[in-house]
Amino acid sequence: MSSKNLVNQAMEKKRPERVPVMCQMANGHTVINTGVDPIDYFLDGALWADCLIRMRALYDFDGILCHKPGRVHGLGDQVERMDRDAESPTLYMEDGARIECTRDDDAYYKATDEFAWPDIEELDLDNLLSWAPASYQAFQASKATLPISDPDEFEDHVFDTLDLVLEDLGESYSVHGEVRSPFDHFLNILGMENGLMYLLTHAEKCAEVLEATTGWSVALAVAQVRRGAQAIKISSPFAGNAFLSREMYCDFIQPYEARIAEAVKAEGASVYTHTCGAIGDRLDLICATGVTGIECLDPPPLGDVDINEAVELLKGKIFIKGNVDPVNTLLRGDKAKIEGDIGRILTAAEDMEGFILSSACSVAPPTPPDNLKRMVELCRDFRP
């Protein structure tokens, strides 16, 4: 059975002949282990596709996540100059901002002193980023905040990376796309602190913004499935209980992510939610969005999910992709720690129809490759 079929069977809540394994790489981990120039990695969709393909081969994963469908065409036209030799290679933008393309982490946007978040009452619901500098709009586009609500309106270049990965690996491996959650878009329009405060002071206006950003996520998800992605990951990192109560989850997360799930399933693909940190108190709410799977399930101390309890609660309802501790097991763990944790997780998963072994969250940049290779070997060799 091909790797693609193994993953797809697991996502269909079946029990494949062996447990499939795949992880999302932090950008820094990919840059470190491919040795590419960080600026080229940030700007070049074809190079990024090659990096994703190389990382899959390095670890012999059964699937690959294109956590953005491509790079932003035209962003380079806004660059006044670049410094590839700086400690953090940097793009200096025409409007005075800069983008630091780090050698061991994500790229970071550094705004000018004049940058100011908008007042929610002054937002144009038909153009939610109209307040933002051109460089900020381009940077958010690089993170897949694309204000398009019709899946047929995207230009083909938006999907440069996804198309190349599918062309190379799509017959043999499960290729997944990703969208930001509507709430993630919301926070990047209004700012983290302001956005969370507006939930308390301007709930109705927040709902209007979320309605608009849901359209963006639905459109991008559907477009990726139509191009061949077998699954869509909803990146929803700020929906755990460190940020939102259960009640706020029901108000500001559940109805909007449910629309993404419904749209993706209508296209015949799987859809899973990625929420970091402590989510043990809302596994039922995540299931109620209608997604077919759940990723992360961070174990203590990163989160609060025990894999045995999660299997008992979720089996038969949803597939699990997780939940190896990316810090204490994969980054810092010795051989005994890795073998013990992987064996415990795989043993718990024996009671689960629909399980994919994965790091709970992204593989941290300095994680030793041998630790991931050992995780994959243990998964391949596992016998209950």
C-alpha positions, -999 to 999 in steps of 0.1 A, spaced: 0 0 0 14 34 -9 21 61 16 -7 82 1 -32 54 7 -20 48 42 -25 84 52 -58 87 34 -71 55 51 -62 69 85 -80 102 76 -111 81 67 -110 67 102 -98 33 90 -70 12 103 -42 9 76 -17 -19 76 8 3 95 6 36 112 15 65 88 38 92 100 43 128 89 52 161 106 51 198 99 85 214 98 91 248 114 105 270 87 137 273 106 142 236 107 138 234 69 163 263 64 189 247 87 186 213 72 185 223 35 212 250 37 192 274 15 195 311 16 168 324 39 158 353 16 155 330 -14 135 306 8 111 334 16 107 347 -19 109 317 -42 80 293 -45 99 268 -66 127 267 -41 103 262 -12 86 233 -30 121 217 -35 128 222 2 95 205 12 103 176 -11 138 172 3 126 173 39 100 146 32 128 124 17 151 132 47 126 117 71 108 93 49 74 108 58 42 94 43 28 128 36 38 164 32 21 196 43 24 227 21 17 251 49 13 279 24 4 272 -13 31 295 -27 52 326 -24 40 361 -31 46 373 -66 57 409 -68 68 412 -32 104 417 -45 92 448 -64 87 465 -30 123 457 -18 146 488 -18 176 467 -9 186 435 8 213 424 31 220 387 28 251 388 51 234 402 81 229 381 112 192 379 101 192 384 63 169 414 58 147 429 31 144 466 34 111 477 20 103 509 1 78 521 28 105 519 55 95 485 70 118 455 69 114 418 68 140 397 86 144 363 70 161 345 99 185 316 95 168 295 121 132 307 125 102 322 106 105 355 87 95 385 109 79 418 99 95 448 115 72 478 111 81 515 110 76 537 141 45 551 124 28 518 121 -6 517 140 -33 491 143 -67 502 131 -97 510 152 -123 482 147 -150 508 142 -131 523 113 -125 491 94 -138 488 59 -155 454 58 -151 453 20 -113 460 23 -101 449 57 -65 456 50 -69 490 34 -54 507 65 -22 487 62 11 496 46 19 478 13 47 458 29 24 446 57 -2 435 32 24 416 12 39 400 43 4 388 54 -2 374 19 30 354 24 12 339 54 -19 332 33 -40 361 44 -55 367 9 -86 388 8 -103 367 -19 -137 350 -13 -142 332 -46 -120 301 -52 -121 308 -89 -106 343 -85 -71 333 -74 -43 337 -100 -24 304 -107 9 317 -93 -7 317 -58 -3 279 -59 32 277 -73 46 256 -44 15 233 -40 14 226 -77 51 216 -79 48 193 -48 17 177 -62 34 172 -96 64 155 -79 48 136 -51 11 136 -55 8 101 -69 27 84 -41 23 106 -10 -5 124 7 -2 161 0 -20 186 23 -27 223 20 -34 248 48 -55 278 55 -54 303 83 -84 302 106 -108 332 103 -97 341 139 -61 341 128 -68 365 100 -88 386 125 -58 389 149 -35 399 120 -59 426 109 -64 441 144 -33 430 164 -32 404 191 -38 426 221 -64 448 205 -81 419 188 -86 400 220 -99 431 238 -124 438 210 -140 404 216 -151 418 250 -160 453 239 -172 450 202 -185 414 199 -210 422 171 -183 440 150 -159 412 156 -185 388 142 -188 409 111 -150 408 105 -149 371 111 -177 366 86 -156 383 60 -124 364 69 -142 331 69 -149 337 32 -112 341 26 -104 308 43 -131 289 26 -121 301 -8 -84 292 -4 -93 258 11 -116 249 -18 -91 262 -44 -63 240 -30 -85 209 -29 -95 215 -65 -59 216 -75 -53 182 -58 -47 186 -21 -60 155 -3 -66 174 30 -67 209 44 -52 219 77 -70 248 95 -42 267 113 -60 279 145 -32 284 170 -49 310 192 -81 291 200 -69 272 231 -79 279 267 -49 302 272 -66 327 249 -104 319 249 -129 304 272 -152 276 260 -180 302 256 -158 324 235 -147 294 214 -184 287 207 -190 324 197 -158 333 178 -143 300 165 -168 272 161 -193 286 136 -166 300 113 -143 269 112 -175 248 107 -180 266 74 -145 257 63 -150 221 73 -183 219 54 -168 234 23 -138 211 22 -158 179 28 -182 190 1 -152 189 -23 -144 153 -11 -113 160 10 -104 157 46 -100 187 69 -83 189 103 -78 216 129 -44 225 144 -47 243 178 -17 245 200 -14 243 238 -41 235 262 -72 222 244 -83 193 267 -114 212 278 -126 217 242 -120 185 222 -157 181 220 -162 216 206 -135 210 180 -153 178 170 -186 198 167 -171 220 140 -174 190 117 -137 186 109 -126 151 102 -94 153 122 -75 171 149 -37 179 151 -15 188 180 -31 175 212 0 189 230 9 167 260 20 182 293 38 204 300 33 221 266 -5 214 267 -29 193 288 -39 163 266 -32 128 277 -32 105 246 -51 77 263 -79 100 273 -80 116 239 -83 83 222 -111 72 245 -130 105 238 -123 108 201 -122 73 186 -148 67 160 -155 104 157 -124 119 142 -89 111 132 -59 121 154 -26 135 140 -1 138 169 9 139 196 47 136 201 61 164 223 82 184 199 103 200 227 108 175 254 109 144 232 121 154 198 143 184 206 157 175 240 150 138 244 177 111 245 173 77 229 155 62 259 131 92 261 122 90 224 117 52 224 96 53 256 73 82 244 68 69 209 60 34 222 35 47 247 18 69 220 16 41 195 3 16 221 -25 41 230 -33 45 193 -39 8 189 -74 15 202 -79 42 175 -91 37 140 -77 68 123 -43 77 137 -13 95 121 19 97 141 32 133 142 49 159 163 22 176 183 32 211 169 59 219 143 93 203 146 115 229 163 143 245 143 173 230 162 158 195 165 184 169 158 175 151 125 185 117 140 157 121 166 131 124 139 146 95 119 145 74 151 108 83 156 100 72 120 120 39 125 101 32 157 68 38 140 77 15 110 89 -13 134 61 -10 159 43 -42 168 16 -41 196 
